[in-house]
Amino acid sequence: MDKLRRVLSGREDNEELGLTAQVLDASTLSFSTRIKWFVICFAAGILCSIFGTAMLFVNITLFAIFYTLGNIAALASTCFLMGPLKQLKRMFEPTRLIATCLVLLFLILTLCSALWWHKKALAIIFCILQFLAMTWYSISYIPFARDAVIKCFTTCLS
């Protein structure tokens, strides 16, 4: 539709567009393709997380790796719904900046503790923190959900 508007308005050449717009123009997917790849990527993330959870009592390193890969795939799946640039912009909005940074930090720390530091207890702690950060990040997309969670916890604790 945008291409048609450009042709009709006389802005047919891509030289007027910025590099980002040219890349986005060249890589647009249809709505049904976006939905299909979202489902595929999200399902792969769930399968990785389930497999990782099954590995919890067998091999802590595999648990941490697959659980983290599952969360990365779940995050990446949303790029198919709204596009990678829009997803990155929304991830780093001021309202969810801290949650995004914590999610990314715990993803990295989980992998480091499992692969390089070989600290199994630390990997489990980081997986738990990763889960909590991912939950807090996810509810940031639901209007007033964070306020409801905070109110619920303050009511339960007082």
Backbone as ProteinMPNN parsed JSONL, in Angstrom:
{"seq_chain_A": "MDKLRRVLSGREDNEELGLTAQVLDASTLSFSTRIKWFVICFAAGILCSIFGTAMLFVNITLFAIFYTLGNIAALASTCFLMGPLKQLKRMFEPTRLIATCLVLLFLILTLCSALWWHKKALAIIFCILQFLAMTWYSISYIPFARDAVIKCFTTCLS", "coords_chain_A": {"N_chain_A": [[0.819, -1.186, 0.0], [1.936, 1.237, 0.811], [3.863, 1.49, -1.172], [2.27, 1.862, -3.401], [1.097, 4.317, -2.738], [3.395, 5.936, -2.817], [4.082, 5.781, -5.526], [1.829, 6.935, -6.688], [1.979, 9.486, -5.627], [4.243, 10.44, -6.754], [6.707, 9.889, -5.64], [8.509, 7.728, -6.434], [11.079, 6.58, -6.481], [13.48, 4.887, -4.406], [15.462, 6.319, -3.242], [14.808, 8.523, -1.772], [13.92, 7.499, 0.572], [14.961, 6.482, 3.838], [17.656, 4.316, 4.986], [16.691, 2.435, 6.833], [13.92, 2.379, 6.262], [14.048, 1.389, 3.66], [15.041, -1.18, 4.113], [12.972, -2.25, 5.675], [10.904, -2.096, 3.806], [11.762, -3.965, 1.941], [11.599, -6.312, 3.355], [9.028, -7.029, 4.144], [6.404, -8.988, 5.436], [3.543, -11.031, 4.812], [0.419, -10.89, 6.628], [-0.548, -13.416, 7.395], [1.744, -14.977, 7.124], [3.367, -13.817, 9.069], [1.922, -14.521, 11.388], [2.064, -17.333, 11.264], [4.868, -17.771, 11.531], [5.263, -16.602, 14.009], [3.812, -18.375, 15.658], [5.262, -20.747, 15.182], [7.85, -20.053, 16.138], [7.255, -19.353, 18.794], [6.186, -21.772, 19.722], [8.46, -23.363, 19.461], [10.018, -22.159, 21.415], [8.52, -22.8, 23.707], [8.737, -25.601, 23.637], [11.526, -25.872, 23.963], [11.78, -24.836, 26.548], [10.23, -26.684, 28.008], [11.67, -29.045, 27.502], [14.067, -28.272, 28.688], [13.215, -28.025, 31.357], [12.617, -30.691, 31.859], [15.172, -31.643, 31.908], [16.111, -30.798, 34.322], [16.659, -32.4, 36.617], [18.486, -34.112, 35.583], [20.664, -32.912, 34.156], [21.981, -29.998, 35.025], [23.234, -27.998, 33.556], [22.303, -28.356, 30.894], [19.63, -27.895, 31.43], [19.635, -25.118, 32.132], [20.592, -24.001, 29.745], [18.664, -24.793, 27.752], [16.315, -23.77, 28.887], [16.865, -21.036, 28.853], [17.221, -20.642, 26.073], [14.615, -21.184, 25.293], [13.252, -18.973, 26.394], [14.476, -16.923, 24.947], [13.627, -17.566, 22.359], [10.884, -17.197, 22.695], [10.806, -14.435, 23.177], [11.829, -13.572, 20.717], [9.836, -14.41, 19.009], [7.825, -12.521, 19.095], [8.769, -10.562, 17.475], [7.951, -11.246, 14.954], [5.295, -10.582, 14.974], [5.077, -7.758, 15.272], [7.248, -6.721, 13.979], [10.822, -6.368, 13.871], [12.142, -3.876, 14.481], [10.137, -2.252, 15.609], [9.495, -3.855, 17.761], [11.904, -3.767, 19.243], [11.953, -1.021, 19.832], [9.668, -0.85, 21.462], [10.413, -2.551, 23.512], [12.399, -1.106, 24.794], [11.137, 1.129, 25.783], [10.5, 3.758, 28.162], [8.804, 2.816, 30.238], [9.216, 0.081, 30.412], [11.926, -0.303, 30.464], [13.737, -0.97, 32.585], [12.804, -3.54, 33.238], [13.305, -4.881, 30.814], [16.113, -4.666, 30.651], [16.791, -6.178, 32.914], [15.781, -8.713, 32.204], [17.408, -9.316, 29.953], [19.919, -9.23, 31.208], [19.704, -11.368, 33.09], [19.324, -13.488, 31.325], [21.826, -13.592, 30.085], [23.505, -13.967, 32.358], [22.577, -16.439, 33.262], [23.359, -18.165, 31.174], [26.134, -17.761, 31.305], [26.722, -18.718, 33.897], [26.055, -21.383, 33.575], [27.589, -22.325, 31.389], [30.293, -21.323, 31.496], [31.115, -20.667, 34.127], [30.375, -22.873, 35.552], [28.713, -23.226, 37.798], [26.281, -24.722, 39.347], [24.21, -24.245, 41.228], [24.043, -21.503, 41.101], [23.207, -21.187, 38.471], [20.599, -22.187, 38.632], [19.465, -20.315, 40.376], [19.676, -18.008, 38.787], [17.995, -18.772, 36.701], [15.533, -18.795, 37.995], [15.366, -16.072, 38.662], [15.364, -15.109, 36.085], [12.913, -16.07, 35.172], [11.17, -14.6, 36.848], [11.82, -11.956, 36.079], [11.125, -12.059, 33.383], [8.402, -12.512, 33.612], [7.576, -10.102, 34.859], [8.317, -8.329, 32.841], [6.613, -9.229, 30.78], [4.027, -8.703, 31.779], [4.062, -6.014, 31.604], [3.028, -5.239, 29.222], [0.34, -5.385, 29.51], [-2.271, -3.296, 30.261], [-2.303, -1.586, 33.347], [-1.651, -3.888, 34.764], [0.739, -4.263, 36.201], [0.358, -2.498, 38.331], [-1.804, -3.762, 39.584], [-0.614, -6.186, 40.379], [1.355, -5.27, 42.159], [-0.308, -4.075, 44.087], [-1.699, -6.324, 44.964], [0.391, -7.853, 46.14], [1.256, -6.083, 48.154], [-1.033, -5.98, 49.708], [-1.236, -8.65, 50.526], [1.116, -8.913, 52.009], [0.814, -7.102, 54.058]], "CA_chain_A": [[0.0, 0.0, 0.0], [2.84, 2.387, 0.84], [4.487, 1.607, -2.495], [1.266, 2.438, -4.282], [1.006, 5.736, -2.387], [4.597, 6.62, -3.311], [3.993, 5.873, -6.987], [0.78, 7.899, -7.026], [2.38, 10.838, -5.231], [5.416, 10.833, -7.516], [7.947, 9.532, -4.93], [8.676, 6.337, -6.804], [12.423, 6.052, -6.24], [13.79, 4.571, -3.015], [16.557, 7.145, -2.752], [14.269, 9.459, -0.796], [13.704, 6.78, 1.819], [16.153, 6.163, 4.606], [18.101, 2.928, 4.92], [15.772, 1.611, 7.633], [12.675, 2.226, 5.503], [14.327, 0.504, 2.522], [15.149, -2.556, 4.625], [11.632, -2.686, 6.058], [10.145, -2.29, 2.576], [12.225, -5.179, 1.272], [11.413, -7.511, 4.172], [7.681, -7.125, 4.686], [5.769, -10.299, 5.362], [2.085, -10.946, 4.895], [-0.095, -11.103, 7.982], [-0.635, -14.854, 7.676], [3.112, -15.461, 7.302], [3.806, -13.354, 10.386], [1.251, -15.34, 12.402], [2.627, -18.685, 11.198], [6.214, -17.787, 12.101], [5.113, -16.333, 15.434], [3.404, -19.631, 16.302], [6.39, -21.681, 15.095], [8.919, -19.603, 17.031], [6.759, -19.433, 20.165], [6.099, -23.195, 20.051], [9.845, -23.825, 19.663], [10.41, -21.659, 22.729], [7.854, -23.613, 24.732], [9.358, -26.93, 23.618], [12.853, -25.752, 24.586], [11.586, -24.659, 27.99], [9.768, -27.967, 28.561], [12.817, -29.951, 27.478], [14.986, -27.803, 29.726], [12.654, -28.388, 32.656], [12.796, -32.14, 31.986], [16.594, -31.873, 32.179], [16.448, -30.204, 35.606], [17.239, -33.368, 37.542], [19.474, -34.907, 34.869], [21.845, -32.117, 33.868], [21.644, -28.597, 35.299], [23.742, -27.165, 32.461], [21.333, -28.436, 29.8], [18.426, -27.202, 31.897], [19.825, -23.673, 32.026], [20.734, -23.64, 28.331], [17.398, -24.928, 27.039], [15.351, -22.84, 29.457], [17.213, -19.716, 28.332], [16.889, -20.641, 24.644], [13.156, -21.084, 25.21], [12.867, -17.582, 26.641], [14.943, -16.117, 23.81], [12.716, -17.841, 21.237], [9.6, -16.548, 22.993], [10.997, -13.007, 22.917], [12.024, -13.374, 19.278], [8.591, -14.668, 18.281], [7.024, -11.294, 19.002], [9.292, -9.768, 16.357], [7.165, -11.572, 13.772], [3.999, -9.915, 15.044], [5.128, -6.303, 15.091], [8.471, -6.33, 13.291], [11.944, -6.29, 14.808], [12.443, -2.516, 14.949], [9.068, -1.82, 16.511], [9.65, -4.644, 18.988], [13.02, -3.201, 20.005], [11.519, 0.275, 20.357], [8.734, -1.075, 22.568], [11.142, -3.172, 24.626], [13.211, -0.12, 25.498], [10.353, 2.287, 26.215], [10.811, 4.054, 29.571], [8.005, 2.049, 31.19], [9.706, -1.291, 30.572], [13.377, -0.307, 30.271], [14.386, -1.722, 33.661], [12.42, -4.946, 33.083], [14.033, -5.412, 29.655], [17.522, -4.815, 31.027], [16.902, -7.313, 33.842], [15.588, -9.95, 31.438], [18.627, -9.569, 29.176], [20.997, -9.516, 32.156], [19.559, -12.719, 33.642], [19.572, -14.438, 30.237], [23.288, -13.687, 29.938], [24.088, -14.552, 33.571], [22.238, -17.864, 33.294], [24.248, -18.871, 30.243], [27.506, -17.694, 31.835], [26.864, -19.616, 35.045], [25.947, -22.775, 33.134], [28.609, -22.724, 30.417], [31.676, -20.968, 31.785], [31.461, -20.674, 35.54], [30.046, -24.217, 36.035], [28.085, -23.118, 39.111], [24.931, -25.232, 39.128], [23.26, -23.546, 42.093], [23.91, -20.149, 40.56], [22.398, -21.294, 37.253], [19.201, -22.331, 39.049], [19.038, -19.011, 40.907], [19.495, -17.094, 37.656], [16.796, -19.198, 35.967], [14.387, -18.298, 38.764], [15.33, -14.626, 38.452], [14.996, -14.93, 34.678], [11.465, -16.281, 35.122], [10.514, -13.453, 37.479], [12.022, -10.777, 35.227], [10.339, -12.261, 32.164], [7.001, -12.315, 33.997], [7.384, -8.666, 35.062], [8.393, -7.73, 31.506], [5.426, -9.608, 30.004], [2.821, -8.012, 32.238], [4.153, -4.589, 31.289], [2.243, -5.008, 28.018], [-1.069, -5.392, 29.895], [-2.529, -2.045, 30.99], [-2.567, -1.601, 34.784], [-1.349, -5.192, 35.37], [1.791, -4.09, 37.207], [-0.255, -1.883, 39.51], [-2.608, -4.789, 40.235], [0.294, -7.134, 41.032], [1.942, -4.579, 43.31], [-1.362, -3.923, 45.095], [-1.959, -7.661, 45.499], [1.483, -8.232, 47.034], [1.253, -5.243, 49.353], [-2.18, -6.407, 50.521], [-0.909, -9.951, 51.129], [2.216, -8.773, 52.952], [0.471, -6.262, 55.215]], "C_chain_A": [[0.869, 1.258, 0.0], [3.514, 2.593, -0.509], [3.531, 2.251, -3.486], [1.108, 3.936, -4.008], [2.202, 6.516, -2.923], [4.548, 6.805, -4.815], [2.982, 6.937, -7.379], [1.16, 9.33, -6.657], [3.646, 11.301, -5.94], [6.73, 10.526, -6.818], [8.249, 8.063, -5.195], [10.04, 5.771, -6.423], [12.667, 5.87, -4.742], [14.891, 5.441, -2.444], [16.08, 8.151, -1.716], [14.046, 8.798, 0.563], [15.025, 6.555, 2.532], [16.493, 4.694, 4.485], [17.145, 2.01, 5.674], [14.48, 1.355, 6.871], [12.879, 1.301, 4.309], [14.397, -0.95, 2.977], [13.773, -3.08, 4.996], [10.75, -2.914, 4.838], [10.497, -3.616, 1.919], [11.882, -6.437, 2.055], [10.017, -7.622, 4.769], [7.12, -8.517, 4.453], [4.266, -10.107, 5.409], [1.646, -11.267, 6.317], [-0.124, -12.589, 8.334], [0.76, -15.458, 7.871], [3.658, -15.053, 8.661], [3.208, -14.216, 11.5], [1.843, -16.746, 12.43], [4.002, -18.736, 11.863], [6.207, -17.428, 13.588], [4.786, -17.622, 16.172], [4.555, -20.634, 16.305], [7.477, -21.317, 16.103], [8.495, -19.722, 18.494], [6.666, -20.89, 20.609], [7.497, -23.784, 20.269], [10.36, -23.363, 21.026], [9.793, -22.465, 23.851], [8.475, -24.999, 24.795], [10.752, -26.911, 24.246], [12.731, -25.616, 26.093], [11.135, -25.952, 28.653], [10.909, -28.97, 28.592], [13.839, -29.565, 28.542], [14.509, -28.167, 31.11], [12.786, -29.886, 32.894], [14.249, -32.483, 32.333], [17.024, -31.397, 33.571], [17.15, -31.191, 36.536], [18.305, -34.243, 36.893], [20.781, -34.139, 34.705], [21.474, -30.634, 33.993], [22.106, -27.686, 34.161], [22.779, -27.176, 31.284], [20.02, -27.758, 30.169], [18.549, -25.7, 31.682], [19.894, -23.228, 30.568], [19.394, -23.692, 27.613], [16.325, -23.999, 27.586], [15.603, -21.426, 28.927], [16.908, -19.616, 26.846], [15.379, -20.539, 24.427], [12.676, -19.66, 25.419], [13.303, -16.664, 25.504], [14.021, -16.324, 22.604], [11.357, -17.19, 21.462], [9.691, -15.039, 22.766], [11.099, -12.725, 21.415], [10.73, -13.58, 18.499], [7.747, -13.412, 18.128], [7.537, -10.371, 17.898], [8.504, -10.038, 15.08], [5.818, -10.864, 13.792], [4.087, -8.437, 14.718], [6.359, -5.826, 14.34], [9.592, -6.095, 14.281], [12.22, -4.883, 15.337], [11.394, -2.011, 15.921], [9.154, -2.574, 17.837], [10.774, -4.08, 19.854], [12.657, -1.844, 20.603], [10.596, 0.102, 21.553], [9.423, -1.701, 23.767], [11.874, -2.13, 25.459], [12.467, 1.185, 25.762], [10.628, 2.516, 27.701], [10.028, 3.213, 30.582], [8.512, 0.623, 31.399], [11.218, -1.408, 30.375], [14.082, -1.154, 31.328], [14.066, -3.204, 33.532], [13.172, -5.595, 31.922], [15.498, -5.644, 29.992], [17.722, -5.994, 31.975], [16.73, -8.643, 33.118], [16.866, -10.294, 30.674], [19.806, -9.917, 30.079], [20.908, -10.943, 32.685], [19.693, -13.796, 32.573], [21.076, -14.671, 30.097], [23.916, -14.363, 31.152], [23.77, -16.042, 33.699], [23.162, -18.657, 32.391], [25.692, -18.875, 30.748], [27.69, -18.675, 32.99], [26.805, -21.082, 34.635], [27.125, -23.203, 32.265], [30.039, -22.47, 30.864], [32.043, -21.067, 33.255], [31.22, -22.042, 36.176], [29.552, -24.201, 37.474], [26.623, -23.507, 38.962], [23.894, -24.503, 39.975], [22.999, -22.133, 41.579], [23.058, -20.154, 39.289], [20.919, -21.42, 37.597], [18.658, -21.011, 39.582], [18.782, -18.034, 39.761], [18.293, -17.488, 36.798], [15.533, -18.713, 36.677], [14.249, -16.787, 38.576], [14.93, -14.281, 37.014], [13.483, -15.073, 34.518], [10.718, -15.079, 35.699], [10.633, -12.19, 36.625], [11.193, -10.879, 33.952], [8.845, -12.064, 32.442], [6.7, -10.827, 34.157], [7.414, -7.922, 33.722], [7.106, -8.004, 30.724], [4.185, -8.865, 30.466], [2.893, -6.51, 31.994], [3.368, -4.243, 30.034], [0.74, -4.994, 28.312], [-1.342, -4.127, 30.703], [-2.934, -2.296, 32.443], [-2.261, -2.945, 35.463], [-0.28, -5.069, 36.44], [1.229, -3.49, 38.484], [-1.079, -2.901, 40.294], [-1.73, -5.791, 40.985], [0.917, -6.511, 42.28], [0.917, -4.447, 44.434], [-1.674, -5.265, 45.751], [-0.885, -8.075, 46.498], [1.521, -7.38, 48.288], [0.106, -5.58, 50.281], [-1.868, -7.711, 51.242], [0.176, -9.82, 52.201], [1.874, -7.916, 54.17], [-0.715, -6.788, 55.986]], "O_chain_A": [[0.584, 2.221, -0.712], [3.715, 3.727, -0.943], [3.93, 3.079, -4.306], [0.998, 4.731, -4.941], [2.044, 7.628, -3.427], [4.925, 7.859, -5.328], [3.227, 7.74, -8.279], [0.714, 10.278, -7.302], [4.079, 12.437, -5.748], [7.787, 10.867, -7.349], [8.244, 7.249, -4.272], [10.141, 4.594, -6.076], [12.125, 6.609, -3.92], [15.222, 5.313, -1.265], [16.861, 8.587, -0.87], [13.992, 9.48, 1.586], [16.077, 6.45, 1.901], [15.71, 3.913, 3.945], [16.826, 0.92, 5.197], [13.997, 0.224, 6.841], [11.992, 0.515, 3.975], [13.875, -1.843, 2.31], [13.433, -4.219, 4.675], [9.93, -3.833, 4.834], [9.622, -4.309, 1.399], [11.873, -7.528, 1.485], [9.847, -8.255, 5.811], [7.338, -9.132, 3.41], [3.774, -9.133, 5.979], [2.4, -11.84, 7.103], [0.236, -12.972, 9.447], [0.935, -16.354, 8.696], [4.33, -15.838, 9.329], [3.906, -14.593, 12.442], [2.097, -17.291, 13.504], [4.276, -19.632, 12.661], [7.057, -17.902, 14.342], [5.403, -17.933, 17.191], [4.8, -21.296, 17.314], [7.966, -22.178, 16.834], [9.286, -20.144, 19.337], [7.024, -21.217, 21.741], [7.692, -24.61, 21.161], [11.063, -24.108, 21.709], [10.46, -22.78, 24.836], [8.715, -25.521, 25.884], [11.116, -27.831, 24.979], [13.504, -26.222, 26.834], [11.602, -26.285, 29.742], [11.099, -29.668, 29.588], [14.406, -30.428, 29.213], [15.306, -28.575, 31.955], [13.041, -30.309, 34.022], [14.515, -33.497, 32.977], [18.18, -31.576, 33.954], [18.14, -30.836, 37.176], [18.958, -35.033, 37.576], [21.856, -34.626, 35.056], [20.743, -30.094, 33.163], [21.433, -26.706, 33.841], [22.468, -26.121, 30.73], [19.377, -27.126, 29.331], [17.653, -25.08, 31.108], [19.323, -22.202, 30.198], [19.022, -22.735, 26.933], [15.505, -23.49, 26.821], [14.661, -20.707, 28.594], [16.383, -18.596, 26.399], [14.924, -19.884, 23.49], [11.791, -19.189, 24.704], [12.582, -15.735, 25.141], [13.677, -15.366, 21.911], [10.747, -16.686, 20.519], [8.766, -14.432, 22.227], [10.524, -11.759, 20.914], [10.549, -12.984, 17.437], [7.034, -13.259, 17.137], [6.808, -9.492, 17.439], [8.398, -9.165, 14.219], [5.257, -10.574, 12.735], [3.261, -7.916, 13.968], [6.495, -4.629, 14.089], [9.346, -5.669, 15.41], [12.503, -4.717, 16.523], [11.725, -1.408, 16.943], [8.915, -2.004, 18.902], [10.61, -3.933, 21.065], [13.012, -1.549, 21.744], [10.72, 0.82, 22.545], [9.063, -1.42, 24.91], [11.961, -2.251, 26.681], [13.091, 2.23, 25.945], [10.954, 1.573, 28.422], [10.533, 2.927, 31.667], [8.265, 0.023, 32.445], [11.728, -2.504, 30.144], [14.937, -1.973, 30.992], [14.951, -4.043, 33.696], [13.626, -6.733, 32.037], [16.061, -6.688, 29.662], [18.704, -6.726, 31.858], [17.459, -9.597, 33.392], [17.349, -11.424, 30.738], [20.602, -10.798, 29.754], [21.912, -11.654, 32.727], [20.13, -14.907, 32.874], [21.533, -15.81, 30.003], [24.768, -15.239, 30.998], [24.594, -16.817, 34.186], [23.688, -19.697, 32.789], [26.39, -19.882, 30.629], [28.697, -19.381, 33.055], [27.43, -21.93, 35.271], [27.609, -24.328, 32.392], [30.913, -23.308, 30.639], [33.144, -21.497, 33.598], [31.793, -22.345, 37.222], [29.925, -25.058, 38.275], [25.812, -22.704, 38.499], [22.811, -24.18, 39.486], [21.872, -21.64, 41.623], [22.278, -19.23, 39.059], [20.075, -20.826, 36.926], [17.527, -20.631, 39.279], [17.783, -17.314, 39.768], [17.639, -16.618, 36.224], [14.581, -18.273, 36.033], [13.147, -16.283, 38.358], [14.245, -13.288, 36.767], [12.851, -14.288, 33.811], [9.75, -14.6, 35.108], [9.665, -11.446, 36.467], [10.623, -9.887, 33.499], [8.117, -11.518, 31.613], [5.688, -10.34, 33.653], [6.63, -6.998, 33.5], [6.57, -7.104, 30.078], [3.375, -8.439, 29.643], [1.897, -5.806, 32.158], [3.069, -3.072, 29.799], [-0.05, -4.625, 27.444], [-0.703, -3.91, 31.733], [-3.804, -3.122, 32.722], [-2.588, -3.116, 36.637], [-0.383, -5.709, 37.487], [1.575, -3.916, 39.586], [-1.057, -2.905, 41.525], [-2.063, -6.198, 42.098], [0.996, -7.15, 43.329], [1.237, -4.68, 45.6], [-1.889, -5.331, 46.961], [-1.196, -8.587, 47.573], [1.789, -7.891, 49.375], [0.241, -5.482, 51.501], [-2.19, -7.869, 52.42], [0.151, -10.544, 53.196], [2.554, -7.987, 55.193], [-1.119, -6.188, 56.982]]}, "name": "protein", "num_of_chains": 1, "seq": "MDKLRRVLSGREDNEELGLTAQVLDASTLSFSTRIKWFVICFAAGILCSIFGTAMLFVNITLFAIFYTLGNIAALASTCFLMGPLKQLKRMFEPTRLIATCLVLLFLILTLCSALWWHKKALAIIFCILQFLAMTWYSISYIPFARDAVIKCFTTCLS"}
